[in-house]
Amino acid sequence: MKKLSSIIVATLLIVKLGFAGEGMWIPMLLEQLNEPEMKSMGMRISAEDIYSINKSSLKDAILLFGRGCTAEIISDEGLILTNHHCGYGQIQKHSSLEHDYLTTGFWAMDRSQELPNPGLTVTLLVRMEDVTRQTLEGVTTGMTEKARSEKIRENIGKLEKAATEGTRYNAKVRAFYYGNEFYLFITETFNDVRLVGAPPSNIGKFGGDTDNWMWPRHTGDFSMFRIYVNKNNEPAEYSPDNVPYKPKSHLPISLKGVDKGDFTFVFGYPGSTQEYLPSFAIDMITGVENPPAIRLREKRLNAFDNFMQQSDLVRIQYSDKYAGVANYWKKMIGENRGIRKLDAIEKKQELERQFTAWASADAVRSERYGGLLPRFELLYTRLRPINETETYLIEGGLGIEAVRYAYSYNQLLSKSRDKTTSDEEIGKLVTQLQASARNFFRNYNQSVDRSVFASLMADWIEHQDQSKIPSAIVQGAIVYNNDFEAWADKLYAGSIFTDSTRIKKLLDRYSVKKMKKIEADPMFQLALSVYDHYFSQIQPESQMINAELDSLQRLYMQGLMEFQPDRKFYPDANSTLRVTYGKVDDYYPRDAVHYRYYTTLEGIMEKEDPAIYDYVVEPGLKQLYVKKDYGRYGAKDGTMRIAFTGSNHTTGGNSGSPVLNADGQLVGVNFDRNWEGTMSDLMYDPDQCRNISLDIRYCLFIIDKFAGAGHLVKEMTIID
């Protein structure tokens, strides 16, 4: 018992000290949980200056951009700033061979030139509220998981309806701590968001996917948009009569820069973390799921790159797709390396041993928590082969564009077979498919997809047992004797789903008689086999196991909080607004290597390589460098700072988040993490985890001195 007490005391001491920089904190709870620590680290503003419902605060300038990035309002005329890679899809949509904004950049020199972006939204948090008690009302310990979920859904429905009735707002109740707490988010969404400016990709993506997730970094990763509203300053659909939005708050911008040790905080919408998973889950993610996903994504990237190098049109069509595939591919590689280097699984196992000893030392705790970890182990053992199969299906089968596209016609086929379906319903569905066809084929190249198909099919057949592979793929491999190139030639030549002309012919004057063409199409049959395999062979058991794991994880979270009562537990990221804080800092990635905390324009010149697209330096930028013409944006030492690193705990979704100094002023725009720290979604390491931010001075320098768009800077509140 004395040994157990010593272990617990040591564990609690470590937890109580914590890691400066770790955590994604709920804004409304900063005053209660974080303000003293933040001020001890150097913060000079109050928690209420960051989040308040009684007065304007920094939260009124923070936006969810699209579906997965953050943006910030930087003027009182609705001007917003986010990452270049967050706005990349919109820039790509506006690009063509005639107007290649990806290559040349885009700058609206007056409001009339700002470009609409149908479908793009930004969302502002109005307020949040702890509704745990109301959400769990009527939930009892004896309930089944199904009954519990149904009761919670019923309660959430009532809460969301009551919160928005008679308003223009939206409401969403989100679970925290694996369903132990619940918070209501009231939001306002803006639909008219226009592109204002973006640097050329040789600035906005300098270093490309080679430098992605890496430090040192020299990327001018920003783009600019503007929110438009109706004349009452309310969200509205696009109209030429709309006017710029007048926000409650916008971020002041500091030109003072940052130094090592300076306090900073990041305010944004982190997507997803899993900090409290047991060791069995980490082992499954890094040992079973990531390796095949990494390999299959690399094959897709190789196929993309081969064709993008040969054609400017394909480069424009596939640039956004390439970036999307490459981003998580490289992240998974870094994550696996980081988990190994950190001995994360072993550290989780040690925590689990201590937790088990603590639970066993008390009869009540033993009854409640004693069987948790053995049950976890059993369930994850069962889940491993299922998730491996699912990984191949998602990264292999659904990595093929034509497979995903062909399956989108399954509803039309079902409606056509159903004799009770009206002509009006069919017509509406056909109109939707005609619109989606235009979007799909605008950025589709049959030769690229055909190459991807042959490569992924060969890998799938080589690495998985036939019993785990969709039947149509097994049969295709047999018929073509594993000659996947020959199979691809036949398949793509014979399918209507790989050719825009054939699809147009199918949908023009569509009648139910044409459904036989869908049924007989070889790509559609393949797609059906892939999806049916998922729905019949993977989903049922996966859902059953994961439902129990969710229940166990909720109980484990309760146990960890009881086991470590002095620890401040932050909830995992779930795409809700959070604050993370730390300090500007350097790091040592490996033996005898030290990385400084900032980069300069000189580093861009050192990396310059005219033969490699990602390392071409824009002539105008080079000229400014030679003249050292940095204006008011240069650092005190005469350099032009590009980016800096800090110990703020960030993840996907924090892209575009403002990095704020001790006075709540904008000093940077978060755009990445370092490769050595990508395991921070699973376990944070204070020595290796660094967020990478664009220095706001380089952003303003590009806008003003490089692009000649100083009128945009004049809108902003600049603090020298």
ZAMARGU-4260 file (C-alpha; in steps of 0.2 Angstrom, whole numbers, plus 5000, padded with zeros to 4 digits):
<rodrens>
0) 5000/5000/5000 | 5015/5012/5004 | 5021/5009/4986 | 5004/5012/4978 | 5003/5029/4988
5) 5020/5034/4982 | 5015/5030/4964 | 4999/5040/4966 | 5008/5055/4974 | 5021/5055/4960
10) 5008/5054/4947 | 4997/5068/4954 | 5013/5079/4956 | 5017/5078/4938 | 4999/5081/4933
15) 4997/5096/4944 | 5013/5104/4937 | 5006/5100/4919 | 5014/5106/4903 | 5014/5125/4898
20) 5006/5125/4881 | 4995/5109/4882 | 4977/5110/4882 | 4962/5116/4871 | 4952/5126/4883
25) 4933/5131/4883 | 4932/5150/4881 | 4918/5153/4894 | 4928/5144/4907 | 4945/5153/4905
30) 4941/5164/4920 | 4937/5149/4931 | 4951/5138/4925 | 4965/5147/4916 | 4966/5165/4919
35) 4979/5164/4934 | 4990/5153/4924 | 4989/5164/4908 | 4993/5180/4918 | 5008/5171/4926
40) 5014/5167/4909 | 5013/5185/4904 | 4995/5189/4898 | 4990/5207/4901 | 4971/5206/4896
45) 4957/5198/4906 | 4948/5182/4902 | 4932/5192/4899 | 4942/5202/4885 | 4943/5185/4876
50) 4926/5179/4879 | 4911/5189/4885 | 4892/5189/4882 | 4890/5205/4890 | 4901/5216/4879
55) 4911/5214/4863 | 4926/5203/4865 | 4939/5194/4855 | 4927/5179/4852 | 4916/5191/4841
60) 4931/5192/4828 | 4934/5173/4827 | 4925/5163/4813 | 4923/5145/4808 | 4929/5146/4790
65) 4920/5134/4778 | 4919/5117/4786 | 4936/5115/4794 | 4947/5130/4796 | 4947/5146/4806
70) 4947/5164/4801 | 4947/5181/4809 | 4939/5198/4806 | 4953/5211/4804 | 4943/5227/4799
75) 4927/5235/4803 | 4922/5232/4785 | 4921/5213/4787 | 4938/5209/4780 | 4944/5192/4785
80) 4960/5183/4785 | 4963/5164/4785 | 4976/5153/4777 | 4980/5151/4759 | 4977/5132/4760
85) 4960/5136/4768 | 4955/5147/4754 | 4964/5136/4741 | 4948/5127/4735 | 4940/5144/4732
90) 4955/5151/4723 | 4956/5135/4712 | 4938/5136/4707 | 4941/5154/4701 | 4956/5148/4691
95) 4957/5143/4673 | 4970/5143/4660 | 4965/5161/4655 | 4965/5167/4674 | 4977/5155/4683
100) 4975/5163/4700 | 4984/5149/4708 | 5000/5154/4699 | 4998/5173/4698 | 4988/5177/4714
105) 4973/5187/4715 | 4970/5205/4722 | 4954/5214/4721 | 4959/5233/4719 | 4941/5238/4723
110) 4925/5231/4730 | 4918/5227/4713 | 4932/5215/4709 | 4929/5204/4725 | 4923/5187/4719
115) 4908/5178/4726 | 4910/5160/4732 | 4894/5150/4731 | 4893/5137/4745 | 4906/5145/4756
120) 4900/5150/4773 | 4908/5158/4789 | 4901/5155/4806 | 4902/5166/4821 | 4899/5160/4839
125) 4886/5171/4848 | 4887/5162/4865 | 4889/5145/4873 | 4881/5138/4888 | 4884/5122/4899
130) 4868/5112/4897 | 4875/5096/4905 | 4861/5095/4918 | 4847/5098/4905 | 4854/5086/4893
135) 4856/5072/4905 | 4839/5075/4913 | 4830/5058/4914 | 4846/5048/4911 | 4848/5034/4924
140) 4862/5022/4928 | 4852/5007/4924 | 4848/5013/4906 | 4854/5003/4891 | 4866/5013/4880
145) 4852/5014/4866 | 4839/5021/4879 | 4852/5033/4885 | 4856/5039/4868 | 4838/5041/4863
150) 4834/5051/4879 | 4849/5062/4876 | 4844/5065/4858 | 4827/5070/4864 | 4833/5082/4877
155) 4845/5090/4864 | 4831/5092/4852 | 4821/5102/4864 | 4836/5113/4870 | 4841/5117/4852
160) 4823/5122/4847 | 4821/5133/4862 | 4837/5142/4860 | 4834/5147/4842 | 4815/5149/4841
165) 4811/5166/4834 | 4829/5170/4830 | 4840/5170/4814 | 4853/5159/4824 | 4858/5141/4824
170) 4860/5130/4839 | 4870/5114/4842 | 4873/5104/4858 | 4890/5096/4858 | 4896/5082/4869
175) 4912/5085/4879 | 4923/5072/4889 | 4915/5058/4880 | 4898/5062/4885 | 4901/5067/4903
180) 4897/5085/4899 | 4887/5095/4886 | 4888/5113/4880 | 4875/5122/4869 | 4883/5133/4855
185) 4872/5147/4847 | 4879/5153/4831 | 4876/5165/4816 | 4881/5159/4799 | 4885/5171/4784
190) 4883/5165/4766 | 4890/5179/4756 | 4909/5178/4757 | 4919/5185/4743 | 4937/5182/4739
195) 4948/5198/4741 | 4966/5193/4739 | 4978/5178/4738 | 4996/5178/4735 | 5004/5167/4721
200) 5006/5149/4726 | 5025/5151/4725 | 5022/5162/4740 | 5006/5155/4748 | 5012/5137/4746
205) 5031/5140/4745 | 5040/5124/4749 | 5024/5115/4743 | 5021/5097/4750 | 5040/5094/4753
210) 5040/5107/4767 | 5022/5103/4773 | 5023/5099/4792 | 5041/5104/4792 | 5052/5117/4801
215) 5060/5128/4796 | 5046/5135/4786 | 5045/5150/4773 | 5027/5149/4768 | 5016/5165/4766
220) 5001/5155/4770 | 4987/5167/4769 | 4971/5172/4759 | 4958/5186/4762 | 4940/5186/4760
225) 4926/5198/4765 | 4909/5195/4773 | 4894/5204/4765 | 4877/5206/4773 | 4860/5214/4769
230) 4857/5233/4773 | 4852/5228/4791 | 4869/5220/4794 | 4861/5203/4794 | 4867/5187/4785
235) 4860/5185/4767 | 4862/5175/4751 | 4873/5183/4738 | 4866/5199/4731 | 4875/5214/4722
240) 4865/5225/4734 | 4874/5217/4749 | 4886/5228/4759 | 4901/5224/4769 | 4898/5217/4787
245) 4900/5228/4802 | 4907/5217/4816 | 4905/5219/4835 | 4924/5217/4836 | 4939/5215/4824
250) 4957/5211/4829 | 4970/5225/4831 | 4986/5220/4822 | 5003/5223/4831 | 5019/5226/4821
255) 5030/5223/4836 | 5033/5205/4832 | 5038/5192/4844 | 5053/5186/4854 | 5057/5169/4862
260) 5048/5167/4878 | 5033/5179/4873 | 5016/5174/4879 | 5004/5169/4864 | 4987/5162/4863
265) 4978/5154/4848 | 4959/5156/4847 | 4951/5145/4834 | 4941/5129/4830 | 4952/5114/4832
270) 4945/5099/4823 | 4949/5082/4833 | 4960/5076/4846 | 4960/5059/4856 | 4971/5063/4871
275) 4962/5051/4883 | 4962/5035/4873 | 4969/5019/4881 | 4986/5011/4875 | 4976/4998/4864
280) 4969/5012/4853 | 4985/5021/4850 | 4993/5004/4846 | 4979/5001/4833 | 4980/5018/4825
285) 4999/5018/4823 | 5001/5000/4819 | 4986/4994/4810 | 4977/5010/4802 | 4991/5022/4798
290) 5003/5010/4788 | 4991/5005/4774 | 4984/5022/4773 | 5001/5030/4771 | 5006/5018/4757
295) 4989/5019/4748 | 4990/5038/4748 | 5007/5039/4742 | 5002/5029/4727 | 4988/5041/4723
300) 5000/5056/4725 | 5012/5048/4713 | 4999/5046/4700 | 4993/5064/4703 | 5010/5071/4702
305) 5015/5061/4686 | 5000/5070/4676 | 5001/5087/4685 | 5019/5088/4679 | 5014/5085/4661
310) 4999/5097/4660 | 4995/5114/4667 | 4976/5110/4665 | 4978/5094/4676 | 4989/5104/4688
315) 4975/5117/4691 | 4962/5103/4692 | 4971/5092/4704 | 4981/5105/4715 | 4968/5105/4728
320) 4965/5086/4728 | 4984/5083/4729 | 4985/5095/4744 | 4971/5086/4753 | 4978/5069/4750
325) 4996/5074/4754 | 4992/5084/4770 | 4986/5069/4780 | 4998/5057/4772 | 5013/5066/4779
330) 5004/5069/4795 | 5002/5051/4798 | 5020/5047/4794 | 5025/5061/4807 | 5012/5055/4820
335) 5019/5037/4819 | 5037/5043/4821 | 5032/5054/4836 | 5023/5041/4845 | 5038/5029/4844
340) 5050/5043/4849 | 5039/5048/4864 | 5036/5030/4869 | 5018/5035/4870 | 5011/5018/4871
345) 5022/5013/4885 | 5018/5029/4894 | 4999/5025/4892 | 5002/5008/4899 | 5011/5014/4914
350) 4996/5026/4917 | 4985/5011/4915 | 4995/5001/4928 | 4993/5015/4940 | 4975/5017/4937
355) 4972/4998/4939 | 4981/4999/4956 | 4971/5014/4962 | 4955/5006/4957 | 4960/4989/4965
360) 4964/4998/4982 | 4945/5001/4985 | 4930/4990/4984 | 4919/5003/4977 | 4931/5009/4964
365) 4936/4991/4960 | 4918/4987/4956 | 4916/5002/4945 | 4932/5003/4936 | 4941/4986/4939
370) 4935/4978/4923 | 4938/4993/4911 | 4955/4990/4904 | 4953/4971/4901 | 4937/4975/4892
375) 4946/4988/4882 | 4959/4976/4877 | 4947/4963/4871 | 4937/4975/4861 | 4952/4983/4852
380) 4958/4966/4848 | 4942/4962/4839 | 4942/4979/4831 | 4960/4979/4824 | 4956/4967/4809
385) 4939/4977/4805 | 4948/4994/4805 | 4962/4987/4794 | 4949/4981/4781 | 4940/4998/4783
390) 4956/5007/4780 | 4959/4998/4763 | 4941/5001/4758 | 4942/5019/4761 | 4959/5023/4755
395) 4959/5010/4741 | 4941/5008/4735 | 4935/5026/4739 | 4952/5033/4734 | 4945/5031/4716
400) 4935/5046/4710 | 4924/5037/4698 | 4919/5024/4711 | 4913/5038/4723 | 4905/5047/4708
405) 4896/5032/4701 | 4889/5027/4718 | 4880/5045/4719 | 4868/5038/4706 | 4862/5024/4717
410) 4847/5035/4723 | 4842/5038/4705 | 4842/5020/4702 | 4832/5016/4717 | 4819/5030/4713
415) 4818/5023/4695 | 4814/5006/4701 | 4801/5012/4713 | 4785/5013/4703 | 4777/5025/4716
420) 4790/5038/4713 | 4783/5053/4704 | 4790/5061/4688 | 4793/5077/4698 | 4804/5068/4711
425) 4814/5060/4697 | 4816/5077/4688 | 4822/5085/4704 | 4835/5072/4707 | 4841/5073/4689
430) 4843/5092/4690 | 4854/5089/4706 | 4864/5076/4697 | 4866/5087/4682 | 4873/5101/4693
435) 4885/5089/4702 | 4891/5082/4685 | 4896/5099/4680 | 4906/5101/4696 | 4914/5084/4695
440) 4920/5084/4677 | 4927/5102/4679 | 4941/5095/4689 | 4941/5077/4683 | 4954/5068/4672
445) 4950/5051/4666 | 4969/5046/4663 | 4973/5052/4681 | 4959/5042/4689 | 4963/5027/4678
450) 4981/5027/4684 | 4975/5028/4702 | 4964/5014/4700 | 4977/5002/4693 | 4989/5006/4707
455) 4977/5005/4721 | 4969/4988/4715 | 4986/4980/4713 | 4991/4985/4731 | 4974/4980/4738
460) 4975/4962/4731 | 4993/4960/4736 | 4991/4965/4754 | 4974/4958/4759 | 4966/4941/4760
465) 4952/4939/4747 | 4939/4936/4760 | 4941/4954/4766 | 4940/4962/4748 | 4924/4967/4739
470) 4919/4952/4727 | 4919/4963/4711 | 4937/4967/4714 | 4942/4949/4718 | 4933/4944/4702
475) 4941/4958/4692 | 4958/4953/4697 | 4954/4935/4692 | 4947/4939/4675 | 4962/4950/4671
480) 4975/4939/4679 | 4981/4953/4690 | 4984/4964/4675 | 4977/4979/4683 | 4982/4991/4668
485) 4972/4980/4656 | 4957/4980/4668 | 4958/4999/4670 | 4958/5001/4651 | 4943/4991/4649
490) 4933/4998/4664 | 4936/5016/4660 | 4933/5014/4642 | 4916/5005/4645 | 4909/5016/4659
495) 4897/5031/4657 | 4904/5038/4674 | 4921/5042/4667 | 4915/5053/4653 | 4905/5069/4654
500) 4898/5067/4636 | 4890/5050/4641 | 4884/5057/4658 | 4876/5071/4649 | 4867/5059/4637
505) 4861/5049/4651 | 4853/5063/4661 | 4846/5073/4646 | 4828/5069/4645 | 4830/5055/4657
510) 4817/5042/4659 | 4816/5026/4670 | 4820/5016/4655 | 4837/5022/4656 | 4840/5015/4673
515) 4846/4999/4664 | 4862/5009/4658 | 4866/5013/4676 | 4863/4995/4682 | 4874/4987/4668
520) 4888/5000/4670 | 4904/4991/4676 | 4910/5006/4686 | 4893/5007/4695 | 4893/4988/4698
525) 4911/4990/4706 | 4905/5004/4717 | 4890/4994/4723 | 4902/4980/4728 | 4913/4992/4737
530) 4899/5000/4747 | 4889/4984/4750 | 4905/4976/4757 | 4906/4991/4769 | 4888/4990/4774
535) 4887/4971/4776 | 4904/4966/4781 | 4911/4980/4791 | 4899/4993/4797 | 4888/4981/4808
540) 4901/4974/4819 | 4911/4990/4819 | 4896/5000/4825 | 4893/4987/4839 | 4910/4987/4845
545) 4912/5006/4844 | 4896/5009/4853 | 4903/4999/4868 | 4920/5007/4867 | 4911/5024/4868
550) 4902/5019/4884 | 4918/5012/4891 | 4928/5028/4886 | 4915/5039/4895 | 4917/5028/4911
555) 4936/5029/4909 | 4936/5048/4908 | 4926/5048/4924 | 4939/5037/4932 | 4954/5047/4926
560) 4946/5063/4933 | 4943/5054/4950 | 4960/5046/4950 | 4969/5063/4946 | 4958/5075/4956
565) 4971/5090/4955 | 4973/5089/4936 | 4965/5102/4925 | 4957/5091/4911 | 4954/5099/4895
570) 4941/5092/4883 | 4946/5084/4866 | 4945/5095/4851 | 4928/5093/4842 | 4927/5108/4830
575) 4921/5120/4844 | 4929/5136/4848 | 4944/5134/4860 | 4959/5144/4867 | 4976/5137/4868
580) 4991/5146/4875 | 5009/5145/4877 | 5025/5154/4873 | 5036/5158/4857 | 5049/5144/4858
585) 5062/5135/4848 | 5066/5116/4850 | 5078/5102/4847 | 5071/5089/4835 | 5085/5077/4837
590) 5103/5075/4844 | 5114/5089/4840 | 5101/5099/4830 | 5093/5115/4836 | 5079/5125/4827
595) 5078/5143/4830 | 5060/5150/4833 | 5059/5161/4818 | 5063/5161/4799 | 5067/5175/4787
600) 5066/5180/4769 | 5084/5175/4767 | 5079/5157/4770 | 5068/5159/4754 | 5082/5164/4744
605) 5093/5150/4751 | 5079/5137/4746 | 5076/5145/4728 | 5077/5132/4714 | 5070/5138/4697
610) 5069/5120/4692 | 5057/5115/4706 | 5039/5123/4705 | 5038/5124/4724 | 5054/5133/4726
615) 5052/5146/4712 | 5054/5164/4720 | 5043/5177/4713 | 5054/5191/4704 | 5045/5205/4713
620) 5049/5197/4730 | 5067/5194/4725 | 5068/5212/4720 | 5061/5218/4737 | 5074/5207/4745
625) 5089/5213/4736 | 5084/5231/4740 | 5079/5226/4758 | 5063/5236/4754 | 5053/5230/4769
630) 5045/5246/4774 | 5037/5247/4791 | 5036/5228/4791 | 5054/5223/4794 | 5061/5217/4811
635) 5072/5228/4822 | 5087/5218/4816 | 5084/5222/4798 | 5077/5205/4793 | 5060/5201/4785
640) 5053/5188/4797 | 5042/5175/4789 | 5036/5162/4802 | 5038/5158/4820 | 5035/5143/4832
645) 5027/5142/4849 | 5021/5129/4861 | 5002/5132/4858 | 4993/5115/4857 | 4985/5115/4840
650) 4978/5103/4827 | 4968/5102/4811 | 4955/5116/4811 | 4967/5128/4819 | 4973/5132/4802
655) 4970/5151/4799 | 4968/5154/4818 | 4974/5171/4825 | 4990/5170/4835 | 4988/5184/4848
660) 5000/5192/4860 | 4999/5197/4878 | 4988/5212/4874 | 4976/5202/4863 | 4984/5209/4847
665) 4986/5199/4831 | 5004/5194/4828 | 5002/5179/4817 | 4991/5167/4808 | 4993/5148/4813
670) 4995/5137/4798 | 5004/5121/4804 | 5012/5110/4816 | 5030/5104/4816 | 5032/5086/4810
675) 5040/5080/4826 | 5025/5086/4835 | 5011/5079/4824 | 5007/5065/4837 | 5000/5079/4848
680) 4982/5073/4843 | 4986/5058/4853 | 4999/5064/4866 | 5007/5081/4869 | 5025/5082/4871
685) 5031/5099/4878 | 5049/5097/4871 | 5044/5093/4853 | 5026/5100/4850 | 5026/5117/4841
690) 5013/5126/4831 | 5020/5135/4816 | 5013/5153/4813 | 5014/5166/4799 | 5022/5182/4805
695) 5008/5195/4802 | 5022/5207/4797 | 5026/5196/4782 | 5007/5195/4777 | 5006/5214/4777
700) 5022/5215/4768 | 5016/5204/4754 | 4999/5213/4753 | 5006/5231/4753 | 5024/5230/4746
705) 5023/5215/4734 | 5005/5215/4728 | 5002/5234/4729 | 4986/5232/4738 | 4989/5244/4752
710) 4971/5250/4752 | 4967/5234/4762 | 4980/5238/4775 | 4972/5255/4777 | 4956/5246/4783
715) 4965/5238/4797 | 4969/5244/4815 | 4988/5244/4815 | 4998/5246/4831 | 5016/5251/4828
</rodrens>
